[in-house]
Amino acid sequence: MTKLTYYTATTLDGFIADPDDSLDWLFRQDQDEKGPLNYEWFRAGLGAGVMGATTYEWILEHEDGKWPYTLPMWVMTHRGLKPPAEPKGPVTFASGGVREVYDEMVAAAGGKDLWVVGGGDLVGQFADEGLLDEVITYIAAVTLGAGRPILPRRLDLELVEATQNKAFIAARYRYVGPLTEDR
Ligand SMILES: NC(=O)c1ccc[n+]([C@@H]2O[C@H](COP(=O)([O-])OP(=O)(O)OC[C@H]3O[C@@H](n4cnc5c(N)ncnc54)[C@H](OP(=O)(O)O)[C@@H]3O)[C@@H](O)[C@H]2O)c1
């Protein structure tokens, strides 16, 4: 069955970017790219992905306007964002409920898994619909005090795997459901 995974890196205090959308704190960390829960291993199982507008704009800005993904990607936005020039893979803009996008991604993925890139609220929208399956995160030994939250919802997750990858804790969680206290 197709699995939807939020694969991301976070600070110890739960931010995936600083308030100015900087990831400088992340890119200076030491990691073994062949180590546990690495991106190449994760990418090999994927058939489609989805991200929010801020993440889309960040990627284009930091990749000189080039779109790096061969994977079919959906971008959630209310705006008329410009499509990337000469993308390596298809980019589809969508807005509104995430269930319809989820169905389109499953159809495109050919039995492979799905990646929700972020941000945190978009992942929350999938969780709200009961469509999130797991969270894999690299936890950096950094605190920022403020920034873009990893997952601004009240949820229960089950820790499935946790190990060190150089400067990070690499952890995998299964999504359980809304926080027990809220049920
Ligand atoms: N640490 C990591 O590994 C990692 C991973 C991913 C992202 N990031 C970074 O984290 C930050 C995330 O930014 P963010 O929190 O603003 O989240 P985001 O999900 O990238 O962007 C949020 C925006 O997406 C659009 N959107 C979200 N849901 C929508 C829906 N259902 N329908 C239509 N539009 C929708 C809205 O934009 P509009 O209404 O303006 O169109 C919303 O303001 C970025 O800086 C990104 O680079 C870091």
The ligand as an SDF file (V2000), in Angstrom:
LIG
                    3D

 48 52  0  0  0  0  0  0  0  0999 V2000
   14.4400   21.4840    7.1390 N   0  0  0  0  0  0  0  0  0  0  0  0
   13.9550   20.9060    6.0680 C   0  0  0  0  0  0  0  0  0  0  0  0
   14.3410   19.7760    5.7300 O   0  0  0  0  0  0  0  0  0  0  0  0
   12.8870   21.6020    5.2630 C   0  0  0  0  0  0  0  0  0  0  0  0
   11.9730   20.8470    4.5280 C   0  0  0  0  0  0  0  0  0  0  0  0
   10.9800   21.5000    3.8360 C   0  0  0  0  0  0  0  0  0  0  0  0
   10.8890   22.8730    3.8780 C   0  0  0  0  0  0  0  0  0  0  0  0
   11.8010   23.5830    4.5840 N   0  0  0  0  0  0  0  0  0  0  0  0
   11.7130   25.0500    4.6620 C   0  0  0  0  0  0  0  0  0  0  0  0
   10.7020   25.3500    5.6280 O   0  0  0  0  0  0  0  0  0  0  0  0
    9.9610   26.5020    5.2290 C   0  0  0  0  0  0  0  0  0  0  0  0
    8.5120   26.1010    5.1270 C   0  0  0  0  0  0  0  0  0  0  0  0
    7.7400   27.1980    4.8540 O   0  0  0  0  0  0  0  0  0  0  0  0
    6.2040   27.3010    5.2900 P   0  0  0  0  0  0  0  0  0  0  0  0
    6.0560   26.9300    6.7140 O   0  0  0  0  0  0  0  0  0  0  0  0
    5.7140   28.6250    4.8270 O   0  0  0  0  0  0  0  0  0  0  0  0
    5.4650   26.1550    4.4930 O   0  0  0  0  0  0  0  0  0  0  0  0
    5.1940   25.7920    2.9500 P   0  0  0  0  0  0  0  0  0  0  0  0
    4.2580   24.6150    3.0280 O   0  0  0  0  0  0  0  0  0  0  0  0
    6.4230   25.6220    2.1810 O   0  0  0  0  0  0  0  0  0  0  0  0
    4.4070   27.0300    2.3420 O   0  0  0  0  0  0  0  0  0  0  0  0
    3.1830   27.4550    2.8980 C   0  0  0  0  0  0  0  0  0  0  0  0
    2.3380   28.0680    1.7970 C   0  0  0  0  0  0  0  0  0  0  0  0
    1.8850   27.0600    0.8900 O   0  0  0  0  0  0  0  0  0  0  0  0
    0.6070   27.4070    0.3860 C   0  0  0  0  0  0  0  0  0  0  0  0
   -0.3500   26.3620    0.7900 N   0  0  0  0  0  0  0  0  0  0  0  0
   -0.2470   25.4800    1.8330 C   0  0  0  0  0  0  0  0  0  0  0  0
   -1.3150   24.6790    1.8540 N   0  0  0  0  0  0  0  0  0  0  0  0
   -2.1250   25.0390    0.8280 C   0  0  0  0  0  0  0  0  0  0  0  0
   -3.3750   24.5610    0.3330 C   0  0  0  0  0  0  0  0  0  0  0  0
   -4.0270   23.5390    0.8970 N   0  0  0  0  0  0  0  0  0  0  0  0
   -3.8850   25.1540   -0.7740 N   0  0  0  0  0  0  0  0  0  0  0  0
   -3.2250   26.1700   -1.3850 C   0  0  0  0  0  0  0  0  0  0  0  0
   -2.0450   26.6760   -0.9570 N   0  0  0  0  0  0  0  0  0  0  0  0
   -1.5040   26.1060    0.1410 C   0  0  0  0  0  0  0  0  0  0  0  0
    0.2740   28.7610    1.0040 C   0  0  0  0  0  0  0  0  0  0  0  0
    0.8720   29.7370    0.1630 O   0  0  0  0  0  0  0  0  0  0  0  0
    0.1100   30.8250   -0.7280 P   0  0  0  0  0  0  0  0  0  0  0  0
   -1.2620   31.0030   -0.1250 O   0  0  0  0  0  0  0  0  0  0  0  0
    0.9700   32.0440   -0.5890 O   0  0  0  0  0  0  0  0  0  0  0  0
    0.1040   30.3180   -2.1080 O   0  0  0  0  0  0  0  0  0  0  0  0
    1.0650   28.7270    2.2880 C   0  0  0  0  0  0  0  0  0  0  0  0
    1.3350   30.0000    2.8280 O   0  0  0  0  0  0  0  0  0  0  0  0
   10.5920   26.9770    3.9330 C   0  0  0  0  0  0  0  0  0  0  0  0
   11.5740   27.9430    4.2070 O   0  0  0  0  0  0  0  0  0  0  0  0
   11.2900   25.7260    3.3790 C   0  0  0  0  0  0  0  0  0  0  0  0
   12.4030   26.0370    2.5740 O   0  0  0  0  0  0  0  0  0  0  0  0
   12.7770   22.9740    5.3010 C   0  0  0  0  0  0  0  0  0  0  0  0
  1  2  1  0
  2  3  2  0
  2  4  1  0
  4  5  1  0
  4 48  2  0
  5  6  2  0
  6  7  1  0
  7  8  2  0
  8  9  1  0
  8 48  1  0
  9 10  1  0
  9 46  1  0
 10 11  1  0
 11 12  1  0
 11 44  1  0
 12 13  1  0
 13 14  1  0
 14 15  2  0
 14 16  1  0
 14 17  1  0
 17 18  1  0
 18 19  2  0
 18 20  1  0
 18 21  1  0
 21 22  1  0
 22 23  1  0
 23 24  1  0
 23 42  1  0
 24 25  1  0
 25 26  1  0
 25 36  1  0
 26 27  1  0
 26 35  1  0
 27 28  2  0
 28 29  1  0
 29 30  1  0
 29 35  2  0
 30 31  1  0
 30 32  2  0
 32 33  1  0
 33 34  2  0
 34 35  1  0
 36 37  1  0
 36 42  1  0
 37 38  1  0
 38 39  2  0
 38 40  1  0
 38 41  1  0
 42 43  1  0
 44 45  1  0
 44 46  1  0
 46 47  1  0
M  CHG  2   8   1  16  -1
M  END
$$$$
